């Protein structure tokens, strides 16, 4: 039912804009602020949490088994940006906030920190795959469960590692500050610790010389944003 509805929306996609519908069909879905969410038997174990955990796990294993939290979160941002621009949805389906050190996927941050904000089922799931080493690093403790990802999700994660994995955590932070979805909140962050981000801003271009994470022509950007807005409208009808 859900896949059919998304495909119906996707039918209007043109100009070479690629769409990769969610392949999960075992649960009911809703869209929240343009982000696909799942109504799971245990709402504390959402698709966003599972995918965030496995993304952290993926990057930790690419980095010889452990990775700095800040670096992992920035890599996930680039993967989400790539996938949203190319396929019409982010990989992680996380809620994003602009913070001092750049864009932050909220569910991924909570998973990496293994803090009290995680409900018990979510914490138990994360600990099967990723363990907090200290306040700054987390380590992989099991193979990545690729069943939570589509082929295009894995493509986006690989893209992020290929083009950004060589950079340090602080270099990645500095790079993200050149992307419009964070820059528009720079002044607000002078007085606030975090500001909600809008996925629609991911379709805008970064400063000159920075990788856009999938190039879009003007026409493709228009179609991509239209599709995104349609999904937001879909959320409003079904929420």
SULFENCOR-V177380 format. One record per run of one state. SS is the DSSP state (~ for helix, > for strand, _ for the rest). FROM is the first residue (numbers start at 1). LEN is the number of residues. If there is no record, write none. Layout:
# SULFENCOR-V177380
ss=SS from=FROM len=LEN
ss=SS from=FROM len=LEN
This chain:
# SULFENCOR-V177380
ss=_ from=1 len=1
ss=~ from=2 len=9
ss=_ from=11 len=17
ss=> from=28 len=5
ss=_ from=33 len=2
ss=> from=35 len=5
ss=_ from=40 len=7
ss=~ from=47 len=16
ss=_ from=63 len=3
ss=> from=66 len=3
ss=~ from=69 len=19
ss=_ from=88 len=8
ss=> from=96 len=4
ss=_ from=100 len=2
ss=> from=102 len=4
ss=~ from=106 len=8
ss=_ from=114 len=6
ss=~ from=120 len=10
ss=> from=130 len=3
ss=_ from=133 len=4
ss=> from=137 len=4
ss=_ from=141 len=5
ss=~ from=146 len=3
ss=_ from=149 len=2
ss=~ from=151 len=14
ss=_ from=165 len=4
ss=~ from=169 len=8
ss=_ from=177 len=3
ss=~ from=180 len=4
ss=_ from=184 len=4
ss=~ from=188 len=3
ss=_ from=191 len=3
ss=> from=194 len=3
ss=_ from=197 len=2
ss=~ from=199 len=5
ss=_ from=204 len=14
ss=~ from=218 len=21
ss=_ from=239 len=1
